[in-house]
Amino acid sequence: MTTTALMKRRAILVFMLDRPGVLNKIAMLIRRKMYNVETLTVCKTNQPGTSRMTITLREDSDEKMRQVIKQIEKSTEVISARELDMNESFWREVAIVKFEADEDRMEVLKRTYQFEILDRQNHELFIVQVTGTSLSIDEFLQDVGADRIVEVARSGFTAMEK
Amino acid sequence: MKGTELVLKALIDNGVKFIFGYTGGAIMPIFDEMEKQDALTFIMSRHEQGAVFMAQGISRASLSTSDPRTGVCMATSGPGAMNLVTGIADANMDSVPVLAITGQVPTGVIATDAFQESDVVGVMMPLTKQTYMPLSVDEIETTIHEAMYVASSGRGGPVVVDIPKDVQLQETESVCEFDARSCEPQLPGFFYRPSVDLDSLKQAVGLINRSERPIILCGHGVISSNTGPQLQAFAERANIPVAFTLHGLSALPVDHRMSLGMVGMHGTVEANRALMNADLIISLGMRFDDRVTGNLKDFAREAAVIHVEIDPSEIDKNVKSSVALNTDVAQALNLLHRDPALVSKPRTRWFAQIDAFRLEIADQIQKEIDTGIGREGQLLVKTITSRLSRLTQGKDIIVGDVGQHQMILARFYNFQTVNSWFTSGGAGTMGCALPMSIGVKLARPNERVWSVSGDGGFQMNIQELGTIMEHDIDVKILLMNNGYLGMVRQWQTLFYDGRYAGTPMKNPDYGAIAGAYGIPYLKVSDLDQVDDAIQTAADHKGPFMLEFICDPSEIILPMVPAGGGYKEMIVSID
């Protein structure tokens, strides 16, 4: 357990040119600053040739955060980089979860959570897709129970400011 | 046209005259093309690290001329490119524009551990401003234009273009028709748009006007933006003393009445004490390196800070600014200097205090220089430097290596010519001086260039004597030979109870080496011979080497211990 786990979760939103090596460059910079990336998502935007990246990491100091962002912004390919206001943004994640459950259990889960069943085998092994806030996914996973879960794939955050 | 032709065309369009480098399997086609033209002069280094420092020499020295250029070096794939790494990292630390073109194995075998293959893009990325690998011949020209633009715009830095051999050999119909110098590549968000916030400017002027004990810290940015004379005029008008970082030296005459000399770990007493006591620091184009600030907790706690800096990521990085002007030093100085609200205060008490700082160890140092001989009976680098300074009237170009002699040069050479001091600062790369002086001489052929090294650094790129010999580069080589790695030895003397671990060195017969390269040589071990020897080297047409037998016990003071604050500055020992 490192001390970083105790720090505040922060998010950086970066718009950049869709060129090879940019992801590598930003990842290297974050490593050099000795952060452990919590989540990182990259996707294309509606602007051709431009990508957006959402990075979350742990940091308490506003000054250090500004410094990382300024250094990211310095990269030739980066168009803009800024911190996302966690309270003023929508945060969503997708999880695909493979778990064991019987019909009754499934009914209970369906009443409490929204998810889509992607696959079922022998009415006992399910693969479902859960979309929502990170917290709601955490709750879902907890409710299913660690001993029932076979595999989890989470997308990491994507976010948009209001 | 072929890829190889386009590489050269793009370089010529960018005004490149010299290419430094070393050939090999993956870059042969470009070298072959070079042989067919005469717009570019090729200088073969004896090691790729030499080539990158030569290219740095071109960039650093031409900054202040009417024809500023970005130095270019070339190397082959694998070991060739890897040998560039140190020089590239050095250029990155010192914000020196450099373009390195490397050959790469053909695209078909990239990432298969092919012969002489290294992941150049991967290795260079964290050490450069930008790294490219054009994958089609149609990208070559635009890539090189963009690379040159990126290297030299805003805060300068190195750029690497890694070109696979098959791409070099491809043919294309499309050729760029634009004027390279007016070309702005498609990099949204990258463009540096200097703009000074008028409120910040007003605040800055207000701080200056209110300040009783201001100090200007002149950094590399003043040299890079070629604004030494403007700084001098501003300092005179506003009546503010100027201290220099290692790379800010030679922005204005170092004996100017406003000058305090170098600041930092080995700065002058007056510069360091003034910085400690200042109520306002006006830092121009510098980044508050740890060798300048010492321990940040104790750094200028009572001072307000005006930070003028072209790179926004440097602002508030190490030292919190009171007012930040994120712009080119030239623009900021221009605005500050012309501001009608700026007042010139006499600050009599401050200057009297500074005069007292100046005297603190002046006698002690003068006595040492006059004696000229150290405890072990050999020459002092301080004395040799003072004599060199006197004989050249401080007007010549000095290229310093890294270590104790470098700090002594920075302290005791009386720089009079704008942009006449070149060395490796941020990275502190031993061995930089000999190759860098070759580039410097080619960029400023009408000025005399002295390449000064210790016996450690000299041997790190000693092979470049071959380049000097082959092209008859008129560089005066001064070797300060004390048989030790002097700076580390100094630390060992002061902080490691005099245990000289890994610092003593058995030296070769440097006269025989100079002779083997056909370079005239004199060995100087007697104080009486120093002036004549320097004069002989200065008067000689062509390269000349002087070896001074120096005293290993020499110490450069003051010294702020690493990690310590200015309060712990050592001004004398025993």
Chai-1 contact restraints between the chains, C-beta under 6 A:
chainA,res_idxA,chainB,res_idxB,connection_type,confidence,min_distance_angstrom,max_distance_angstrom,comment,restraint_id
A,K25,B,M125,contact,1.0,0.0,6.0,A-B,restraint_1
A,M28,B,P126,contact,1.0,0.0,6.0,A-B,restraint_2
A,Q67,B,K317,contact,1.0,0.0,6.0,A-B,restraint_3
A,K70,B,P312,contact,1.0,0.0,6.0,A-B,restraint_4
A,K70,B,S313,contact,1.0,0.0,6.0,A-B,restraint_5
A,Q71,B,S313,contact,1.0,0.0,6.0,A-B,restraint_6
A,K74,B,S313,contact,1.0,0.0,6.0,A-B,restraint_7
A,T76,B,Q130,contact,1.0,0.0,6.0,A-B,restraint_8
A,T76,B,V150,contact,1.0,0.0,6.0,A-B,restraint_9
A,T76,B,L187,contact,1.0,0.0,6.0,A-B,restraint_10
A,T76,B,F190,contact,1.0,0.0,6.0,A-B,restraint_11
A,V78,B,G189,contact,1.0,0.0,6.0,A-B,restraint_12
A,I79,B,P188,contact,1.0,0.0,6.0,A-B,restraint_13
A,I79,B,G189,contact,1.0,0.0,6.0,A-B,restraint_14
A,S80,B,G189,contact,1.0,0.0,6.0,A-B,restraint_15
